[in-house]
C-alpha cells in the first residue's frame, strides 16, 4: 500500500511536490487544473520527482464537459485530456483518473449514464496510447451505486474504478459495498472524511465515515495499491499536521 497526496492547484506545482516529498509520502496525485496547475513543466517536475523518489498518479480537471452531447465540445475535451495524458505519461504515471461528467441539457438528464459511456470509450482508447489506465471516480447520483459502475465498466473495456471513500459516504452505496462487488476493478483510491452532507475533505476520523469497516473491506478486496489522502485545509500551517494524523490513523488501521 502506498500513501500519497494531491497538489493544491491554487499553489505552485513544484513547491507543492517538494512539500509532499519532504513529508516522505510515496506519490503525488498530480491534478492538472486551474488556477496554477494548468501548465506543467515536465522536465522540472520530473527532476523533483526523482530527487524525492516520488511516483505519480494522474488527476484530471473535474469540470471538463467531456460527455456533452455536442461533438465539438467532446472533441475539445478529448484534446485537453490527451494533453494531460502526454504529461502524465512523460512523468511515469500509469493511471489517469476521470470524473463523471454531469454537463448535459436539462431534457437529457435521464441519459447521463449513457452519455458518459459513449464518451469514455474514446478517452480509454486515447489514454492507452500513452500507457495509461483510465480510472472512473464514483461521485453523486447517478454515479453513486455499484450497479451503475458495474454497467459502465462492462460497456467500456479497459476502464477501471477509482473508489473515493468520502464520495461513497455521501451516496447510495457505501465503500464497503463497492469493495465487496468491485474489488478486482479498483485501481486507485481516495480517502477523506465528511459528515455525509457534503464533500468536506476533512481529516480521517473527524466526520462519520466508518473507517474501520471501510479499511477492512478494502483490504478484504485484495487492494494494496495507491491511496491518496485528499484532506484539505485553508490554514497552511495546519495542513500537514492534519495529513500526518490521517496517515498515522490509516497505517494503524491497515496493520491492525
C-alpha positions as CSV (number, residue, x, y, z in Angstrom):
1,X,0.0,0.0,0.0
2,X,1.3,3.4,-1.0
3,X,0.1,6.7,0.5
4,X,0.2,10.0,-1.4
5,X,-1.1,13.5,-1.6
6,X,-2.7,15.7,-4.2
7,X,-1.1,19.0,-5.1
8,X,-3.1,22.2,-4.4
9,X,-4.0,23.5,-7.9
10,X,-4.1,27.1,-6.4
11,X,-0.4,26.8,-5.5
12,X,2.9,26.4,-7.3
13,X,3.2,22.8,-8.6
14,X,6.9,22.5,-8.0
15,X,6.6,23.8,-4.5
16,X,3.7,21.5,-3.7
17,X,5.6,18.5,-4.9
18,X,8.7,19.5,-2.9
19,X,6.4,19.7,0.2
20,X,4.9,16.3,-0.5
21,X,8.4,14.8,-1.0
22,X,9.8,16.4,2.1
23,X,7.0,14.9,4.2
24,X,8.0,11.4,2.9
25,X,4.9,10.4,1.0
26,X,5.1,7.8,-1.7
27,X,3.5,9.5,-4.6
28,X,1.9,12.7,-6.0
29,X,-1.7,12.7,-7.1
30,X,-1.0,15.3,-9.8
31,X,-4.0,17.3,-10.7
32,X,-3.9,19.4,-13.8
33,X,-6.4,22.3,-13.3
34,X,-6.6,26.0,-12.5
35,X,-5.7,28.4,-11.4
36,X,-2.0,27.4,-11.0
37,X,-1.7,23.9,-12.3
38,X,-2.8,24.2,-16.0
39,X,0.7,24.3,-17.3
40,X,3.2,21.7,-16.2
41,X,7.0,21.9,-16.9
42,X,7.6,18.2,-17.2
43,X,11.4,18.4,-17.1
44,X,11.3,20.5,-13.9
45,X,8.7,18.2,-12.3
46,X,10.5,15.0,-13.3
47,X,13.7,16.3,-11.7
48,X,11.8,16.9,-8.4
49,X,10.1,13.5,-8.5
50,X,13.4,11.8,-9.0
51,X,15.0,13.7,-6.2
52,X,12.3,12.7,-3.7
53,X,11.7,9.3,-5.2
54,X,8.0,10.1,-5.8
55,X,5.7,8.2,-8.1
56,X,2.8,9.9,-9.9
57,X,-0.9,9.3,-10.4
58,X,-2.8,11.4,-12.9
59,X,-5.8,13.5,-11.9
60,X,-7.8,15.5,-14.4
61,X,-10.0,18.6,-14.2
62,X,-13.3,17.5,-12.7
63,X,-15.2,20.3,-14.6
64,X,-14.4,19.1,-18.2
65,X,-17.8,18.5,-20.0
66,X,-16.3,15.6,-22.0
67,X,-19.6,13.8,-22.4
68,X,-21.7,16.8,-23.5
69,X,-23.9,15.8,-26.4
70,X,-22.3,18.2,-28.9
71,X,-19.5,16.7,-30.9
72,X,-17.3,19.8,-31.0
73,X,-17.3,20.1,-27.2
74,X,-16.5,16.4,-26.8
75,X,-13.6,16.7,-29.2
76,X,-12.2,19.8,-27.5
77,X,-12.3,18.0,-24.1
78,X,-10.7,14.9,-25.6
79,X,-7.9,17.1,-26.9
80,X,-7.4,18.5,-23.4
81,X,-7.4,15.1,-21.8
82,X,-4.8,14.0,-24.4
83,X,-2.6,16.9,-23.4
84,X,-2.9,15.7,-19.8
85,X,-2.2,12.2,-20.8
86,X,1.0,13.2,-22.5
87,X,2.2,15.0,-19.3
88,X,1.3,12.1,-17.1
89,X,3.0,9.6,-19.3
90,X,6.1,11.7,-19.5
91,X,6.2,11.7,-15.7
92,X,6.0,8.0,-15.5
93,X,2.3,7.7,-14.4
94,X,0.4,4.5,-15.1
95,X,-3.0,5.7,-14.0
96,X,-5.2,8.7,-15.1
97,X,-8.4,9.5,-13.3
98,X,-11.6,10.9,-14.8
99,X,-14.6,12.2,-13.0
100,X,-18.2,11.6,-14.0
101,X,-19.5,14.3,-16.4
102,X,-22.7,15.9,-15.3
103,X,-23.0,18.5,-18.0
104,X,-25.9,18.0,-20.3
105,X,-29.1,19.8,-21.4
106,X,-31.9,19.5,-18.7
107,X,-34.0,17.4,-21.0
108,X,-31.3,14.8,-21.3
109,X,-30.6,14.2,-17.6
110,X,-32.0,10.6,-17.8
111,X,-29.4,9.8,-20.5
112,X,-26.5,11.0,-18.3
113,X,-25.0,7.5,-17.8
114,X,-25.4,6.6,-21.5
115,X,-23.7,9.9,-22.5
116,X,-20.7,9.1,-20.2
117,X,-20.4,5.6,-21.5
118,X,-20.4,6.9,-25.1
119,X,-17.6,9.4,-24.3
120,X,-15.5,7.2,-22.1
121,X,-14.6,4.7,-24.8
122,X,-12.7,7.3,-26.7
123,X,-10.9,8.5,-23.6
124,X,-9.8,5.0,-22.6
125,X,-8.5,4.3,-26.2
126,X,-6.6,7.6,-26.3
127,X,-5.0,7.0,-22.8
128,X,-4.0,3.5,-23.8
129,X,-1.8,5.0,-26.5
130,X,0.2,6.7,-23.7
131,X,0.4,3.6,-21.5
132,X,-2.2,4.9,-19.1
133,X,-5.2,3.1,-17.4
134,X,-8.2,5.3,-17.0
135,X,-10.0,5.1,-13.6
136,X,-13.5,6.4,-13.3
137,X,-14.4,8.0,-10.0
138,X,-17.6,7.5,-8.1
139,X,-19.5,10.6,-7.0
140,X,-23.0,11.9,-6.8
141,X,-26.1,10.3,-8.3
142,X,-26.5,8.6,-10.7
143,X,-22.8,7.7,-10.2
144,X,-23.2,6.6,-6.6
145,X,-24.2,3.0,-7.0
146,X,-22.4,-0.2,-7.6
147,X,-24.8,-1.3,-10.3
148,X,-24.1,1.9,-12.4
149,X,-20.4,1.4,-12.1
150,X,-20.6,-2.3,-13.0
151,X,-22.5,-1.3,-16.1
152,X,-20.1,1.4,-17.1
153,X,-17.0,-0.8,-16.7
154,X,-18.8,-3.7,-18.5
155,X,-19.6,-1.4,-21.5
156,X,-16.2,0.4,-21.6
157,X,-13.5,-2.3,-21.9
158,X,-10.2,-1.3,-20.2
159,X,-11.8,1.2,-17.8
160,X,-11.2,0.7,-14.1
161,X,-12.7,2.1,-10.8
162,X,-11.4,5.0,-8.8
163,X,-13.0,4.5,-5.4
164,X,-13.4,7.7,-3.4
165,X,-14.4,6.7,0.1
166,X,-15.6,10.2,1.0
167,X,-17.9,10.3,-2.0
168,X,-19.2,6.9,-1.2
169,X,-20.2,8.2,2.3
170,X,-22.5,10.7,0.5
171,X,-24.0,8.2,-1.9
172,X,-26.5,5.4,-2.1
173,X,-23.9,2.5,-1.9
174,X,-21.2,2.8,0.7
175,X,-17.5,2.0,0.1
176,X,-17.8,-1.5,1.7
177,X,-20.4,-2.4,-1.0
178,X,-18.1,-1.2,-3.8
179,X,-15.2,-3.2,-2.3
180,X,-17.2,-6.4,-2.0
181,X,-18.6,-6.3,-5.5
182,X,-16.0,-4.5,-7.5
183,X,-12.7,-5.2,-5.7
184,X,-10.8,-6.6,-8.7
185,X,-11.7,-3.5,-10.7
186,X,-10.3,-0.9,-8.1
187,X,-7.2,0.7,-9.4
188,X,-6.9,3.9,-7.3
189,X,-8.4,5.1,-4.0
190,X,-9.1,8.5,-2.3
191,X,-9.6,8.8,1.4
192,X,-11.1,11.9,3.1
193,X,-13.8,12.3,5.8
194,X,-17.1,14.2,5.7
195,X,-20.4,14.2,7.5
196,X,-22.3,12.8,4.5
197,X,-23.9,16.2,3.8
198,X,-21.1,17.4,1.5
199,X,-17.6,16.6,0.2
200,X,-15.8,18.2,3.1
201,X,-12.3,16.7,2.6
202,X,-11.8,16.5,6.4
203,X,-9.0,14.6,8.2
204,X,-9.8,10.9,8.8
205,X,-11.8,10.4,11.9
206,X,-13.3,13.8,12.1
207,X,-16.5,13.0,10.1
208,X,-18.7,10.0,10.1
209,X,-17.1,7.7,7.5
210,X,-16.8,4.3,9.3
211,X,-13.1,3.9,8.7
212,X,-12.6,0.6,10.5
213,X,-15.3,-1.0,8.3
214,X,-14.0,0.8,5.2
215,X,-10.4,-0.2,5.6
216,X,-11.3,-3.8,6.5
217,X,-13.4,-4.0,3.3
218,X,-10.7,-2.5,1.2
219,X,-8.1,-5.0,2.5
220,X,-10.5,-7.9,2.0
221,X,-11.0,-6.9,-1.6
222,X,-7.3,-7.6,-2.1
223,X,-6.4,-4.0,-2.9
224,X,-2.9,-3.0,-1.9
225,X,-2.0,-0.1,-4.2
226,X,-2.2,3.8,-4.1
227,X,-4.3,5.6,-1.5
228,X,-4.5,9.4,-1.8
229,X,-5.2,11.4,1.4
230,X,-7.5,14.0,-0.1
231,X,-7.5,16.2,3.0
232,X,-7.7,19.9,2.5
233,X,-7.2,22.8,4.9
234,X,-7.3,26.6,4.4
235,X,-4.6,27.2,7.1
236,X,-1.2,26.2,5.6
237,X,0.5,25.8,9.0
238,X,-2.0,23.1,9.9
239,X,-2.3,21.2,6.6
240,X,0.5,18.7,7.1
241,X,-0.4,18.2,10.8
242,X,-3.9,17.1,9.7
243,X,-2.4,14.9,7.0
244,X,0.1,13.3,9.4
245,X,-2.7,12.5,11.8
246,X,-4.7,10.9,8.9
247,X,-1.7,9.0,7.7
248,X,-1.0,7.6,11.2
249,X,-4.6,6.6,11.6
250,X,-4.7,4.9,8.2
251,X,-1.5,2.9,9.0
252,X,-2.8,1.9,12.4
253,X,-6.0,0.6,10.8
254,X,-4.2,-1.1,7.9
255,X,-1.8,-3.0,10.1
256,X,-4.2,-3.9,13.0
